[in-house]
């Protein structure tokens, strides 16, 4: 009888001698992922403003979809009818779905949490829905992603100790139910560390979830409004506590400086909606921080968004042209900026990987971090 181990395998290739940075390869049913890696987010089974070929051209090795949104619309039974997420969106590389937990718990005025699960109202039409760990597993198995996430309770920032502890303990109880409900060996179920912003709770949660034999592990409950230094502290604390021989996924984090810090602390996988969200507001990533195409200095600038960048936007268009499109509210501007931002982060993660393989990551980190922060 086939098991998850037959479809998923992580191989650690090299570690940095001065930090916890790691380079590895993660085998999935839809291909290999070279870690560390940035993963674009396609919330509704589409990365905003882009088609699958454009995402492929950025070098993306894996994308995310959101089970909460797909459950509400189009409906996961329909996606299953079309052969699962890969056929549904014509993307034949790996896909990860989050459990919907974060989205549900962010609806603080529209949901009720019990030990059974969460009852909530769709913010668009007001209809009542209920998601439990078992329902979350059913939803994600219908979607058919390679990697699925445990249904967890994400405590807010800030919150008191008792609130954080109760949410963490419920997350652990729900995790067991998720493992009991999962039946498809072609999908890897990642447990999630919770514990909010308390050292002892994070350590306890990392120990509990590491007790489950999983193909990978995630760090949740960060990037929820806390200051950067607090986020970095808990990533640095938590990542090394997770199994060394499995990939570690930091959820919802994705600026170049976030990647540098996360990789330094031993994280392998990152995702964030920022590349496309920033693009829709005119922002683009560079080696000297984030810039905005609305800047008047780009009015007649013939240079690409970033010199030396090989993305479609930089190969074919000037800053002046993209600025013109943006000011005219042409949607092509958002497409071009999204292509650039995604490819910049994907390639940035791979440059970090190469630096780890060549035992020069600490030099790479020191060379670029301050420039990215100062802008």
C-alpha positions as a Markdown table, in Angstrom:
| # | Residue | x | y | z |
|---|---|---|---|---|
| 1 | Unk | 0.0 | 0.0 | 0.0 |
| 2 | Unk | 1.4 | 3.4 | -1.0 |
| 3 | Unk | 2.1 | 6.0 | 1.6 |
| 4 | Unk | 3.0 | 9.7 | 1.7 |
| 5 | Unk | 6.7 | 8.8 | 1.9 |
| 6 | Unk | 6.4 | 7.3 | -1.6 |
| 7 | Unk | 5.5 | 10.7 | -3.1 |
| 8 | Unk | 7.4 | 13.2 | -1.0 |
| 9 | Unk | 11.1 | 13.4 | 0.0 |
| 10 | Unk | 13.3 | 16.2 | 1.2 |
| 11 | Unk | 17.0 | 16.1 | 0.6 |
| 12 | Unk | 19.2 | 18.6 | 2.5 |
| 13 | Unk | 22.2 | 19.4 | 0.3 |
| 14 | Unk | 24.1 | 22.1 | 2.1 |
| 15 | Unk | 24.0 | 24.3 | 5.2 |
| 16 | Unk | 25.6 | 27.6 | 5.9 |
| 17 | Unk | 28.5 | 27.4 | 8.3 |
| 18 | Unk | 27.7 | 30.8 | 9.9 |
| 19 | Unk | 23.9 | 30.8 | 10.0 |
| 20 | Unk | 21.0 | 28.3 | 9.9 |
| 21 | Unk | 20.5 | 28.8 | 6.1 |
| 22 | Unk | 19.9 | 25.6 | 4.1 |
| 23 | Unk | 19.7 | 24.5 | 0.5 |
| 24 | Unk | 17.7 | 21.4 | -0.4 |
| 25 | Unk | 15.4 | 19.6 | -2.9 |
| 26 | Unk | 11.8 | 18.7 | -2.1 |
| 27 | Unk | 10.2 | 16.0 | -4.3 |
| 28 | Unk | 6.5 | 16.2 | -4.9 |
| 29 | Unk | 4.1 | 14.3 | -7.2 |
| 30 | Unk | 4.2 | 17.3 | -9.6 |
| 31 | Unk | 7.9 | 17.9 | -9.6 |
| 32 | Unk | 10.9 | 18.9 | -7.6 |
| 33 | Unk | 11.3 | 22.2 | -5.7 |
| 34 | Unk | 14.7 | 23.7 | -5.2 |
| 35 | Unk | 14.7 | 25.3 | -1.7 |
| 36 | Unk | 14.8 | 27.9 | -0.4 |
| 37 | Unk | 11.9 | 29.1 | -2.6 |
| 38 | Unk | 9.4 | 31.9 | -2.9 |
| 39 | Unk | 5.9 | 30.7 | -3.9 |
| 40 | Unk | 3.4 | 33.1 | -5.6 |
| 41 | Unk | -0.1 | 33.2 | -4.3 |
| 42 | Unk | -3.1 | 32.4 | -6.5 |
| 43 | Unk | -5.9 | 33.0 | -4.0 |
| 44 | Unk | -8.8 | 32.1 | -6.3 |
| 45 | Unk | -6.8 | 29.6 | -8.4 |
| 46 | Unk | -5.3 | 32.5 | -10.3 |
| 47 | Unk | -2.3 | 34.7 | -9.6 |
| 48 | Unk | -3.9 | 38.1 | -10.1 |
| 49 | Unk | -3.5 | 39.7 | -13.6 |
| 50 | Unk | -1.4 | 36.7 | -14.8 |
| 51 | Unk | -2.1 | 33.5 | -16.8 |
| 52 | Unk | -0.4 | 30.2 | -16.2 |
| 53 | Unk | 2.2 | 30.6 | -19.0 |
| 54 | Unk | 3.2 | 34.0 | -17.6 |
| 55 | Unk | 3.7 | 32.5 | -14.1 |
| 56 | Unk | 5.7 | 29.7 | -15.6 |
| 57 | Unk | 8.0 | 32.2 | -17.4 |
| 58 | Unk | 8.9 | 33.8 | -14.0 |
| 59 | Unk | 10.5 | 30.5 | -13.0 |
| 60 | Unk | 8.0 | 29.8 | -10.2 |
| 61 | Unk | 8.3 | 26.2 | -9.1 |
| 62 | Unk | 5.1 | 26.0 | -6.9 |
| 63 | Unk | 2.1 | 28.3 | -6.4 |
| 64 | Unk | -0.5 | 28.6 | -3.6 |
| 65 | Unk | -4.3 | 28.6 | -3.7 |
| 66 | Unk | -6.7 | 29.3 | -0.8 |
| 67 | Unk | -9.1 | 26.6 | 0.2 |
| 68 | Unk | -11.4 | 29.0 | 2.0 |
| 69 | Unk | -12.0 | 31.1 | -1.1 |
| 70 | Unk | -12.3 | 28.1 | -3.4 |
| 71 | Unk | -14.7 | 26.5 | -1.1 |
| 72 | Unk | -17.0 | 29.5 | -1.2 |
| 73 | Unk | -16.5 | 30.1 | -5.0 |
| 74 | Unk | -16.3 | 28.2 | -7.4 |
| 75 | Unk | -16.9 | 25.3 | -5.0 |
| 76 | Unk | -14.4 | 22.5 | -4.4 |
| 77 | Unk | -16.7 | 19.8 | -5.7 |
| 78 | Unk | -16.7 | 21.6 | -9.1 |
| 79 | Unk | -12.9 | 21.8 | -9.0 |
| 80 | Unk | -12.7 | 18.0 | -8.3 |
| 81 | Unk | -15.1 | 17.4 | -11.2 |
| 82 | Unk | -12.6 | 19.1 | -13.5 |
| 83 | Unk | -9.8 | 16.8 | -12.3 |
| 84 | Unk | -8.4 | 18.9 | -9.4 |
| 85 | Unk | -6.6 | 22.2 | -9.2 |
| 86 | Unk | -3.8 | 21.4 | -11.7 |
| 87 | Unk | -6.3 | 20.7 | -14.5 |
| 88 | Unk | -8.7 | 23.4 | -13.4 |
| 89 | Unk | -6.1 | 26.2 | -13.7 |
| 90 | Unk | -3.8 | 24.5 | -16.3 |
| 91 | Unk | -0.8 | 24.5 | -13.9 |
| 92 | Unk | 1.1 | 21.3 | -13.8 |
| 93 | Unk | 3.8 | 22.1 | -11.2 |
| 94 | Unk | 3.3 | 21.7 | -7.5 |
| 95 | Unk | 0.4 | 23.5 | -5.7 |
| 96 | Unk | -0.1 | 24.2 | -2.0 |
| 97 | Unk | -3.4 | 25.1 | -0.4 |
| 98 | Unk | -3.8 | 26.7 | 3.0 |
| 99 | Unk | -6.5 | 25.4 | 5.3 |
| 100 | Unk | -8.6 | 28.6 | 5.3 |
| 101 | Unk | -8.0 | 28.9 | 9.1 |
| 102 | Unk | -6.4 | 32.4 | 8.8 |
| 103 | Unk | -9.2 | 33.7 | 6.6 |
| 104 | Unk | -11.9 | 32.3 | 8.9 |
| 105 | Unk | -10.4 | 33.6 | 12.1 |
| 106 | Unk | -9.8 | 37.1 | 10.5 |
| 107 | Unk | -13.7 | 37.3 | 10.2 |
| 108 | Unk | -13.9 | 38.1 | 14.0 |
| 109 | Unk | -17.4 | 39.7 | 13.8 |
| 110 | Unk | -18.7 | 36.9 | 11.5 |
| 111 | Unk | -17.5 | 33.7 | 13.1 |
| 112 | Unk | -18.0 | 31.5 | 16.2 |
| 113 | Unk | -15.2 | 29.2 | 17.3 |
| 114 | Unk | -16.1 | 25.9 | 19.1 |
| 115 | Unk | -14.2 | 22.7 | 19.8 |
| 116 | Unk | -16.0 | 21.2 | 16.8 |
| 117 | Unk | -14.8 | 23.9 | 14.4 |
| 118 | Unk | -15.8 | 27.3 | 13.2 |
| 119 | Unk | -19.2 | 28.6 | 12.1 |
| 120 | Unk | -19.0 | 31.7 | 10.0 |
| 121 | Unk | -20.9 | 33.9 | 7.5 |
| 122 | Unk | -19.8 | 34.5 | 4.0 |
| 123 | Unk | -19.0 | 38.3 | 4.0 |
| 124 | Unk | -20.3 | 38.6 | 0.5 |
| 125 | Unk | -23.8 | 37.0 | 0.8 |
| 126 | Unk | -24.2 | 36.4 | 4.5 |
| 127 | Unk | -24.8 | 32.6 | 4.1 |
| 128 | Unk | -23.7 | 30.4 | 7.1 |
| 129 | Unk | -20.9 | 27.9 | 6.7 |
| 130 | Unk | -19.1 | 25.5 | 9.0 |
| 131 | Unk | -15.5 | 24.3 | 8.7 |
| 132 | Unk | -14.0 | 21.7 | 11.0 |
| 133 | Unk | -10.6 | 19.9 | 10.8 |
| 134 | Unk | -12.4 | 17.1 | 8.9 |
| 135 | Unk | -14.2 | 19.5 | 6.6 |
| 136 | Unk | -10.9 | 21.3 | 5.9 |
| 137 | Unk | -9.3 | 18.0 | 4.9 |
| 138 | Unk | -12.2 | 17.1 | 2.7 |
| 139 | Unk | -12.1 | 20.5 | 1.0 |
| 140 | Unk | -8.3 | 20.3 | 0.4 |
| 141 | Unk | -8.5 | 16.7 | -0.8 |
| 142 | Unk | -11.2 | 17.7 | -3.3 |
| 143 | Unk | -9.0 | 20.6 | -4.6 |
| 144 | Unk | -6.2 | 18.1 | -5.0 |
| 145 | Unk | -3.1 | 20.2 | -4.1 |
| 146 | Unk | 0.2 | 18.5 | -3.5 |
| 147 | Unk | 0.7 | 20.1 | -0.1 |
| 148 | Unk | -2.2 | 20.8 | 2.2 |
| 149 | Unk | -2.2 | 22.6 | 5.6 |
| 150 | Unk | -3.6 | 21.6 | 8.9 |
| 151 | Unk | -6.7 | 23.5 | 10.2 |
| 152 | Unk | -5.4 | 25.7 | 13.0 |
| 153 | Unk | -6.5 | 28.6 | 15.2 |
| 154 | Unk | -4.4 | 31.7 | 14.6 |
| 155 | Unk | -4.3 | 34.0 | 17.6 |
| 156 | Unk | -4.3 | 37.8 | 16.9 |
| 157 | Unk | -1.6 | 40.3 | 17.7 |
| 158 | Unk | -1.5 | 41.4 | 20.3 |
| 159 | Unk | -3.2 | 38.9 | 22.6 |
| 160 | Unk | -2.9 | 37.8 | 26.2 |
| 161 | Unk | -1.1 | 34.6 | 27.3 |
| 162 | Unk | -4.3 | 32.6 | 28.0 |
| 163 | Unk | -5.8 | 33.5 | 24.6 |
| 164 | Unk | -2.6 | 32.4 | 22.9 |
| 165 | Unk | -2.4 | 29.2 | 25.0 |
| 166 | Unk | -6.0 | 28.2 | 24.3 |
| 167 | Unk | -5.6 | 28.8 | 20.6 |
| 168 | Unk | -2.4 | 26.7 | 20.5 |
| 169 | Unk | -3.9 | 23.8 | 22.4 |
| 170 | Unk | -6.9 | 23.7 | 20.2 |
| 171 | Unk | -4.6 | 23.8 | 17.1 |
| 172 | Unk | -2.9 | 20.7 | 18.5 |
| 173 | Unk | -6.2 | 18.9 | 19.1 |
| 174 | Unk | -7.4 | 19.8 | 15.7 |
| 175 | Unk | -4.1 | 18.6 | 14.2 |
| 176 | Unk | -4.7 | 15.0 | 15.3 |
| 177 | Unk | -8.2 | 15.2 | 13.8 |
| 178 | Unk | -6.6 | 16.4 | 10.5 |
| 179 | Unk | -4.2 | 13.5 | 10.4 |
| 180 | Unk | -7.1 | 11.1 | 11.1 |
| 181 | Unk | -9.2 | 12.6 | 8.4 |
| 182 | Unk | -6.6 | 12.7 | 5.6 |
| 183 | Unk | -6.7 | 9.7 | 3.3 |
| 184 | Unk | -4.9 | 10.7 | 0.1 |
| 185 | Unk | -1.2 | 9.6 | 0.2 |
| 186 | Unk | -0.5 | 11.8 | -2.8 |
| 187 | Unk | -0.9 | 14.9 | -0.6 |
| 188 | Unk | 1.5 | 16.0 | 2.1 |
| 189 | Unk | -0.2 | 17.4 | 5.3 |
| 190 | Unk | 1.9 | 20.1 | 7.0 |
| 191 | Unk | 1.3 | 20.8 | 10.7 |
| 192 | Unk | 1.5 | 24.4 | 11.8 |
| 193 | Unk | 3.3 | 25.9 | 14.8 |
| 194 | Unk | 1.2 | 28.4 | 16.8 |
| 195 | Unk | 1.7 | 30.0 | 20.2 |
| 196 | Unk | 1.4 | 33.7 | 19.2 |
| 197 | Unk | 4.2 | 35.8 | 20.6 |
| 198 | Unk | 5.3 | 33.8 | 23.7 |
| 199 | Unk | 8.6 | 31.9 | 23.7 |
| 200 | Unk | 7.5 | 29.0 | 25.8 |
| 201 | Unk | 4.3 | 28.5 | 23.8 |
| 202 | Unk | 6.2 | 28.5 | 20.5 |
| 203 | Unk | 8.7 | 26.0 | 21.9 |
| 204 | Unk | 5.9 | 23.8 | 23.2 |
| 205 | Unk | 4.0 | 23.9 | 19.9 |
| 206 | Unk | 7.1 | 23.1 | 17.8 |
| 207 | Unk | 7.7 | 20.1 | 20.0 |
| 208 | Unk | 4.1 | 18.9 | 19.7 |
| 209 | Unk | 3.9 | 19.2 | 15.9 |
| 210 | Unk | 7.3 | 17.7 | 15.4 |
| 211 | Unk | 6.0 | 14.6 | 17.1 |
| 212 | Unk | 3.9 | 13.9 | 14.0 |
| 213 | Unk | 5.5 | 12.2 | 11.1 |
| 214 | Unk | 5.0 | 14.7 | 8.3 |
| 215 | Unk | 6.6 | 15.6 | 5.0 |
| 216 | Unk | 7.1 | 19.2 | 6.1 |
| 217 | Unk | 6.3 | 21.7 | 8.9 |
| 218 | Unk | 5.0 | 25.3 | 8.9 |
| 219 | Unk | 5.4 | 28.3 | 11.1 |
| 220 | Unk | 2.1 | 30.2 | 11.4 |
| 221 | Unk | 0.8 | 33.1 | 13.4 |
| 222 | Unk | 3.4 | 35.7 | 12.2 |
| 223 | Unk | 3.0 | 38.6 | 9.9 |
| 224 | Unk | -0.3 | 39.4 | 11.6 |
| 225 | Unk | 0.5 | 43.0 | 12.4 |
| 226 | Unk | 3.5 | 42.6 | 14.7 |
| 227 | Unk | 6.7 | 44.7 | 14.4 |
| 228 | Unk | 9.5 | 43.3 | 12.2 |
| 229 | Unk | 11.9 | 42.7 | 15.1 |
| 230 | Unk | 9.3 | 40.6 | 17.0 |
| 231 | Unk | 8.5 | 38.6 | 13.9 |
| 232 | Unk | 12.2 | 37.9 | 13.3 |
| 233 | Unk | 12.7 | 36.9 | 16.9 |
| 234 | Unk | 10.0 | 34.2 | 16.7 |
| 235 | Unk | 11.2 | 32.9 | 13.3 |
| 236 | Unk | 14.7 | 32.7 | 14.7 |
| 237 | Unk | 13.4 | 30.9 | 17.8 |
| 238 | Unk | 11.1 | 28.5 | 16.0 |
| 239 | Unk | 12.6 | 27.4 | 12.8 |
| 240 | Unk | 15.6 | 25.4 | 14.3 |
| 241 | Unk | 13.2 | 23.6 | 16.6 |
| 242 | Unk | 11.5 | 21.9 | 13.6 |
| 243 | Unk | 12.9 | 18.6 | 12.1 |
| 244 | Unk | 16.1 | 19.2 | 10.2 |
| 245 | Unk | 15.4 | 16.6 | 7.5 |
| 246 | Unk | 12.1 | 18.2 | 6.4 |
| 247 | Unk | 11.2 | 21.5 | 4.7 |
| 248 | Unk | 10.2 | 24.4 | 6.9 |
| 249 | Unk | 7.5 | 26.8 | 5.6 |
| 250 | Unk | 7.0 | 30.4 | 6.9 |
| 251 | Unk | 3.5 | 31.4 | 6.1 |
| 252 | Unk | 2.5 | 34.7 | 4.6 |
| 253 | Unk | 6.0 | 36.3 | 4.5 |
| 254 | Unk | 7.5 | 37.7 | 1.3 |
| 255 | Unk | 9.6 | 40.8 | 0.9 |
| 256 | Unk | 13.3 | 40.4 | -0.2 |
| 257 | Unk | 14.4 | 41.4 | 3.3 |
| 258 | Unk | 11.9 | 38.9 | 4.8 |
| 259 | Unk | 13.4 | 36.2 | 2.7 |
| 260 | Unk | 16.9 | 37.0 | 3.7 |
| 261 | Unk | 16.1 | 36.9 | 7.4 |
| 262 | Unk | 13.9 | 33.8 | 7.1 |
| 263 | Unk | 16.5 | 31.9 | 5.1 |
| 264 | Unk | 19.2 | 33.0 | 7.6 |
| 265 | Unk | 17.2 | 31.4 | 10.4 |
| 266 | Unk | 16.6 | 28.1 | 8.5 |
| 267 | Unk | 13.3 | 28.6 | 6.6 |
| 268 | Unk | 12.9 | 26.9 | 3.2 |
| 269 | Unk | 9.6 | 28.0 | 1.8 |
| 270 | Unk | 7.8 | 31.4 | 1.7 |
| 271 | Unk | 4.6 | 32.8 | 0.3 |
| 272 | Unk | 3.0 | 36.2 | 0.2 |
| 273 | Unk | 0.4 | 38.2 | -1.8 |
| 274 | Unk | 2.7 | 41.3 | -1.7 |
| 275 | Unk | 4.3 | 40.9 | -5.2 |
| 276 | Unk | 1.0 | 41.3 | -7.0 |
| 277 | Unk | -0.7 | 43.6 | -4.5 |
| 278 | Unk | 2.3 | 46.0 | -4.6 |
| 279 | Unk | 2.2 | 45.8 | -8.4 |
| 280 | Unk | -1.5 | 46.9 | -8.5 |
| 281 | Unk | -0.4 | 50.0 | -6.4 |
| 282 | Unk | 2.6 | 50.7 | -8.7 |
| 283 | Unk | 5.4 | 49.3 | -6.5 |
| 284 | Unk | 8.2 | 47.1 | -7.7 |
| 285 | Unk | 11.2 | 45.4 | -6.1 |
| 286 | Unk | 14.8 | 46.4 | -6.7 |
| 287 | Unk | 18.1 | 45.6 | -5.2 |
| 288 | Unk | 17.9 | 48.9 | -3.4 |
| 289 | Unk | 14.5 | 48.5 | -1.9 |
| 290 | Unk | 10.9 | 49.0 | -3.1 |
| 291 | Unk | 10.3 | 51.7 | -5.7 |
| 292 | Unk | 7.0 | 53.2 | -7.1 |
| 293 | Unk | 6.5 | 53.6 | -10.8 |
| 294 | Unk | 4.3 | 56.7 | -10.1 |
| 295 | Unk | 7.5 | 58.6 | -9.2 |
| 296 | Unk | 7.9 | 61.6 | -11.5 |
| 297 | Unk | 11.6 | 60.7 | -12.0 |
| 298 | Unk | 10.5 | 57.8 | -14.2 |
| 299 | Unk | 8.6 | 60.1 | -16.6 |
| 300 | Unk | 11.2 | 59.8 | -19.4 |
| 301 | Unk | 13.4 | 57.0 | -17.9 |
| 302 | Unk | 14.4 | 54.6 | -20.7 |
| 303 | Unk | 15.9 | 52.1 | -18.3 |
| 304 | Unk | 14.2 | 48.8 | -17.3 |
| 305 | Unk | 12.6 | 48.4 | -13.9 |
| 306 | Unk | 15.9 | 46.8 | -12.7 |
| 307 | Unk | 19.1 | 46.7 | -14.7 |
| 308 | Unk | 20.1 | 43.1 | -15.5 |
| 309 | Unk | 16.7 | 41.7 | -14.7 |
| 310 | Unk | 15.6 | 39.1 | -17.2 |
| 311 | Unk | 11.9 | 39.2 | -16.6 |
| 312 | Unk | 9.5 | 39.9 | -19.5 |
| 313 | Unk | 8.8 | 43.5 | -18.3 |
| 314 | Unk | 12.5 | 44.4 | -18.0 |
| 315 | Unk | 13.5 | 42.7 | -21.3 |
| 316 | Unk | 10.8 | 44.5 | -23.3 |
| 317 | Unk | 9.7 | 47.8 | -21.7 |
| 318 | Unk | 11.1 | 51.0 | -20.1 |
| 319 | Unk | 10.1 | 52.5 | -16.8 |
| 320 | Unk | 8.7 | 55.4 | -18.7 |
| 321 | Unk | 6.3 | 53.2 | -20.7 |
| 322 | Unk | 5.1 | 51.2 | -17.7 |
| 323 | Unk | 4.6 | 54.5 | -15.8 |
| 324 | Unk | 2.5 | 55.8 | -18.7 |
| 325 | Unk | 0.4 | 52.6 | -18.6 |
| 326 | Unk | -0.1 | 52.9 | -14.9 |
| 327 | Unk | -1.1 | 56.6 | -15.0 |
| 328 | Unk | -3.6 | 55.7 | -17.8 |
| 329 | Unk | -5.0 | 53.0 | -15.6 |
| 330 | Unk | -4.2 | 50.3 | -18.1 |
| 331 | Unk | -4.3 | 46.9 | -16.5 |
| 332 | Unk | -1.2 | 45.9 | -18.5 |
| 333 | Unk | 0.8 | 48.0 | -16.0 |
| 334 | Unk | -0.2 | 45.7 | -13.2 |
| 335 | Unk | 0.5 | 42.6 | -15.3 |
| 336 | Unk | 4.0 | 43.8 | -16.1 |
| 337 | Unk | 4.8 | 44.9 | -12.6 |
| 338 | Unk | 3.4 | 41.6 | -11.2 |
| 339 | Unk | 5.6 | 39.6 | -13.6 |
| 340 | Unk | 8.6 | 41.6 | -12.5 |
| 341 | Unk | 7.9 | 41.3 | -8.7 |
| 342 | Unk | 7.2 | 37.6 | -8.8 |
| 343 | Unk | 10.3 | 36.8 | -10.9 |
| 344 | Unk | 12.4 | 39.1 | -8.7 |
| 345 | Unk | 11.5 | 37.1 | -5.6 |
| 346 | Unk | 11.7 | 33.7 | -7.2 |
| 347 | Unk | 15.2 | 34.5 | -8.6 |
| 348 | Unk | 16.2 | 36.2 | -5.3 |
| 349 | Unk | 15.4 | 33.0 | -3.5 |
| 350 | Unk | 17.5 | 31.0 | -6.0 |
| 351 | Unk | 20.4 | 33.4 | -5.6 |
| 352 | Unk | 20.2 | 32.8 | -1.9 |
| 353 | Unk | 20.2 | 29.1 | -2.6 |
| 354 | Unk | 23.3 | 29.4 | -4.9 |
| 355 | Unk | 25.1 | 31.4 | -2.2 |
| 356 | Unk | 24.4 | 28.7 | 0.3 |
| 357 | Unk | 25.6 | 26.0 | -2.1 |
| 358 | Unk | 28.8 | 28.0 | -2.6 |
| 359 | Unk | 29.3 | 28.6 | 1.1 |
| 360 | Unk | 29.0 | 32.4 | 0.8 |
| 361 | Unk | 25.5 | 33.1 | 2.1 |
| 362 | Unk | 26.7 | 35.3 | 5.0 |
| 363 | Unk | 28.5 | 37.5 | 2.5 |
| 364 | Unk | 25.4 | 37.6 | 0.3 |
| 365 | Unk | 23.3 | 38.5 | 3.3 |
| 366 | Unk | 25.6 | 41.3 | 4.4 |
| 367 | Unk | 26.0 | 42.7 | 0.9 |
| 368 | Unk | 22.3 | 43.1 | 0.2 |
| 369 | Unk | 20.3 | 43.4 | 3.5 |
| 370 | Unk | 21.1 | 47.0 | 4.3 |
| 371 | Unk | 20.5 | 48.1 | 0.7 |
| 372 | Unk | 17.1 | 46.5 | 0.7 |
| 373 | Unk | 16.1 | 48.1 | 4.1 |
| 374 | Unk | 17.3 | 51.6 | 3.3 |
| 375 | Unk | 15.9 | 51.6 | -0.3 |
